[in-house]
Amino acid sequence: MVAEVLGRAGDYFLIPMEDGRFAISQIIWLGTESKEQKFKKVFAFCVLSIGYEKGLPEDFS
């Protein structure tokens, strides 16, 4: 099985929530950057905002 990198550190993405809102999140760290790629299936992210907008607000750029 080959891991597919879908983003890079610093990229934003949306997480749909059950109530119709979206969590605007940002990739902090990818396991593919780990020493010897020991954690290549792991990534760290933070949630920056939760709301009904599907896009990033202009002040996020």
NUSENU-603176 format. One record per residue: x, y, z of N, C-alpha, C in turn; residue in three letters; residue number from 0. Coordinates in pm, 1 decimal. Layout:
N
+----------+----------+----------+----------+----------+----------+----------+----------+----------+-----+-----+
:      n.u :      n.v :      n.w :     ca.u :     ca.v :     ca.w :      c.u :      c.v :      c.w : res :   n :
+----------+----------+----------+----------+----------+----------+----------+----------+----------+-----+-----+
:        X :        Y :        Z :        X :        Y :        Z :        X :        Y :        Z : ALA : NUM :
...
+----------+----------+----------+----------+----------+----------+----------+----------+----------+-----+-----+
//
This chain:
61
+----------+----------+----------+----------+----------+----------+----------+----------+----------+-----+-----+
:      n.u :      n.v :      n.w :     ca.u :     ca.v :     ca.w :      c.u :      c.v :      c.w : res :   n :
+----------+----------+----------+----------+----------+----------+----------+----------+----------+-----+-----+
:     84.1 :   -118.2 :      0.0 :      0.0 :      0.0 :      0.0 :     88.5 :    124.5 :      0.0 : MET :   0 :
:     58.8 :    217.4 :    -87.6 :    135.4 :    340.6 :    -99.2 :     52.0 :    454.5 :    -42.9 : VAL :   1 :
:    112.1 :    532.5 :     46.5 :     42.1 :    647.6 :    104.0 :     41.1 :    760.4 :      1.6 : ALA :   2 :
:    -73.1 :    824.8 :    -13.2 :    -86.1 :    934.3 :   -107.8 :    -89.0 :   1065.6 :    -30.0 : GLU :   3 :
:      0.8 :   1156.9 :    -64.6 :      5.5 :   1286.9 :      1.3 :    -98.6 :   1376.5 :    -64.8 : VAL :   4 :
:   -195.0 :   1421.4 :     13.2 :   -302.6 :   1503.7 :    -39.6 :   -282.0 :   1651.8 :    -12.5 : LEU :   5 :
:   -182.0 :   1685.9 :     61.9 :   -155.4 :   1824.5 :     93.9 :    -14.9 :   1840.7 :    146.0 : GLY :   6 :
:     17.4 :   1963.5 :    181.3 :    149.0 :   1995.0 :    237.1 :    128.9 :   2077.1 :    364.0 : ARG :   7 :
:    229.6 :   2080.7 :    445.6 :    221.9 :   2161.9 :    567.4 :    188.4 :   2305.5 :    528.4 : ALA :   8 :
:     90.9 :   2362.4 :    596.7 :     46.8 :   2498.2 :    567.8 :    -81.1 :   2504.4 :    485.8 : GLY :   9 :
:   -117.4 :   2394.6 :    419.3 :   -239.8 :   2391.7 :    338.7 :   -363.7 :   2392.6 :    428.2 : ASP :  10 :
:   -470.7 :   2453.5 :    377.7 :   -599.3 :   2456.7 :    446.5 :   -691.7 :   2350.2 :    387.9 : TYR :  11 :
:   -782.9 :   2298.9 :    468.8 :   -884.3 :   2206.1 :    421.1 :  -1007.8 :   2217.6 :    509.0 : PHE :  12 :
:  -1121.0 :   2168.7 :    459.0 :  -1247.1 :   2175.0 :    531.9 :  -1286.7 :   2037.3 :    582.2 : LEU :  13 :
:  -1341.2 :   2033.2 :    701.9 :  -1395.4 :   1909.9 :    758.1 :  -1545.9 :   1931.2 :    773.9 : ILE :  14 :
:  -1627.9 :   1856.3 :    699.4 :  -1773.0 :   1871.3 :    715.9 :  -1817.7 :   1813.3 :    850.1 : PRO :  15 :
:  -1908.9 :   1884.3 :    915.8 :  -1960.2 :   1839.6 :   1044.9 :  -2104.1 :   1791.2 :   1028.2 : MET :  16 :
:  -2152.1 :   1712.5 :   1121.8 :  -2286.2 :   1653.9 :   1113.4 :  -2397.9 :   1757.7 :   1111.5 : GLU :  17 :
:  -2375.8 :   1873.9 :   1171.1 :  -2480.8 :   1975.8 :   1178.7 :  -2480.1 :   2072.3 :   1060.4 : ASP :  18 :
:  -2401.6 :   2042.7 :    956.4 :  -2399.2 :   2127.1 :    837.3 :  -2290.6 :   2232.6 :    837.3 : GLY :  19 :
:  -2222.7 :   2250.1 :    947.8 :  -2113.1 :   2346.4 :    953.8 :  -1985.0 :   2282.2 :    900.8 : ARG :  20 :
:  -1883.7 :   2366.0 :    882.1 :  -1753.4 :   2319.6 :    835.8 :  -1645.5 :   2369.4 :    930.6 : PHE :  21 :
:  -1546.7 :   2284.8 :    956.9 :  -1430.5 :   2324.7 :   1036.4 :  -1318.7 :   2359.0 :    938.7 : ALA :  22 :
:  -1274.4 :   2484.8 :    939.6 :  -1161.0 :   2525.5 :    857.0 :  -1035.8 :   2484.9 :    932.2 : ILE :  23 :
:   -955.4 :   2401.5 :    868.9 :   -838.5 :   2343.0 :    934.8 :   -712.8 :   2368.1 :    852.7 : SER :  24 :
:   -598.8 :   2353.3 :    918.0 :   -470.1 :   2372.6 :    851.3 :   -377.0 :   2258.2 :    888.1 : GLN :  25 :
:   -307.6 :   2204.8 :    787.6 :   -209.6 :   2099.0 :    811.5 :    -87.3 :   2161.2 :    877.5 : ILE :  26 :
:    -45.9 :   2105.8 :    990.4 :     70.6 :   2154.5 :   1063.5 :    193.8 :   2071.4 :   1030.9 : ILE :  27 :
:    176.8 :   1940.2 :   1025.7 :    290.3 :   1849.9 :   1007.4 :    243.8 :   1722.9 :    939.2 : TRP :  28 :
:    325.8 :   1672.1 :    847.6 :    296.7 :   1545.6 :    779.7 :    396.1 :   1440.7 :    824.7 : LEU :  29 :
:    348.1 :   1322.3 :    852.6 :    434.1 :   1213.1 :    895.8 :    537.9 :   1173.7 :    793.0 : GLY :  30 :
:    512.5 :   1205.6 :    666.4 :    612.3 :   1175.3 :    563.3 :    739.1 :   1256.8 :    584.1 : THR :  31 :
:    731.8 :   1361.9 :    667.8 :    849.1 :   1443.5 :    699.7 :    925.4 :   1388.6 :    820.2 : GLU :  32 :
:    874.3 :   1281.0 :    881.4 :    937.8 :   1225.4 :   1000.9 :   1066.9 :   1151.9 :    965.7 : SER :  33 :
:   1151.8 :   1140.7 :   1064.8 :   1278.5 :   1071.4 :   1046.0 :   1250.0 :    927.6 :   1003.6 : LYS :  34 :
:   1312.5 :    885.4 :    898.8 :   1296.4 :    750.8 :    842.4 :   1151.4 :    722.0 :    802.1 : GLU :  35 :
:   1071.3 :    824.9 :    788.4 :    928.5 :    814.5 :    755.1 :    856.3 :    714.5 :    845.0 : GLN :  36 :
:    891.5 :    719.0 :    973.0 :    834.4 :    626.7 :   1071.2 :    684.2 :    648.7 :   1091.2 : LYS :  37 :
:    638.4 :    771.5 :   1070.9 :    497.4 :    804.8 :   1093.8 :    430.6 :    851.1 :    965.0 : PHE :  38 :
:    455.9 :    784.6 :    853.9 :    409.0 :    833.6 :    725.0 :    257.4 :    830.5 :    707.0 : LYS :  39 :
:    183.3 :    764.3 :    794.6 :     36.9 :    763.6 :    785.6 :    -27.2 :    861.3 :    883.9 : LYS :  40 :
:     52.5 :    945.9 :    946.2 :      3.9 :   1038.1 :   1048.9 :     19.6 :   1181.7 :    999.4 : VAL :  41 :
:    -76.2 :   1267.3 :   1034.1 :    -57.8 :   1410.1 :   1010.6 :   -120.0 :   1487.2 :   1125.8 : PHE :  42 :
:    -67.1 :   1605.0 :   1150.4 :   -118.1 :   1690.7 :   1257.1 :   -185.9 :   1811.2 :   1192.7 : ALA :  43 :
:   -298.7 :   1851.1 :   1250.4 :   -369.5 :   1967.0 :   1198.9 :   -433.1 :   2042.5 :   1314.0 : PHE :  44 :
:   -472.6 :   2165.8 :   1286.8 :   -544.5 :   2244.2 :   1386.9 :   -671.7 :   2298.3 :   1322.7 : CYS :  45 :
:   -773.4 :   2316.6 :   1403.8 :   -898.8 :   2375.7 :   1358.4 :   -890.3 :   2525.0 :   1385.9 : VAL :  46 :
:   -906.4 :   2605.1 :   1280.9 :   -894.4 :   2749.9 :   1292.3 :  -1028.7 :   2818.6 :   1313.6 : LEU :  47 :
:  -1133.2 :   2759.9 :   1257.9 :  -1263.8 :   2823.8 :   1264.4 :  -1372.0 :   2720.3 :   1234.6 : SER :  48 :
:  -1491.3 :   2743.7 :   1287.8 :  -1606.6 :   2658.8 :   1258.4 :  -1721.5 :   2750.0 :   1217.6 : ILE :  49 :
:  -1783.1 :   2719.0 :   1103.6 :  -1894.3 :   2800.4 :   1056.2 :  -1964.1 :   2735.5 :    938.6 : GLY :  50 :
:  -2055.1 :   2811.1 :    877.2 :  -2133.7 :   2758.6 :    765.8 :  -2070.7 :   2786.4 :    629.7 : TYR :  51 :
:  -1967.2 :   2867.5 :    624.3 :  -1901.3 :   2899.9 :    497.5 :  -1819.6 :   2782.3 :    447.2 : GLU :  52 :
:  -1828.3 :   2754.7 :    316.3 :  -1750.7 :   2645.7 :    257.1 :  -1612.9 :   2692.0 :    211.3 : LYS :  53 :
:  -1588.6 :   2819.6 :    207.7 :  -1460.1 :   2872.3 :    162.3 :  -1384.7 :   2939.2 :    275.6 : GLY :  54 :
:  -1261.5 :   2978.0 :    245.0 :  -1179.5 :   3047.3 :    344.0 :  -1212.1 :   3195.9 :    344.6 : LEU :  55 :
:  -1227.0 :   3256.0 :    460.7 :  -1243.8 :   3401.3 :    466.6 :  -1118.4 :   3469.8 :    412.5 : PRO :  56 :
:  -1132.7 :   3590.5 :    362.9 :  -1019.0 :   3661.2 :    303.8 :   -906.6 :   3685.3 :    403.5 : GLU :  57 :
:   -936.9 :   3699.0 :    531.6 :   -832.2 :   3726.7 :    630.3 :   -749.0 :   3603.1 :    665.5 : ASP :  58 :
:   -777.4 :   3486.7 :    605.8 :   -697.7 :   3366.1 :    628.4 :   -579.6 :   3357.7 :    533.7 : PHE :  59 :
:   -577.1 :   3436.3 :    428.4 :   -470.9 :   3422.4 :    328.0 :   -340.0 :   3481.3 :    369.5 : SER :  60 :
+----------+----------+----------+----------+----------+----------+----------+----------+----------+-----+-----+
//
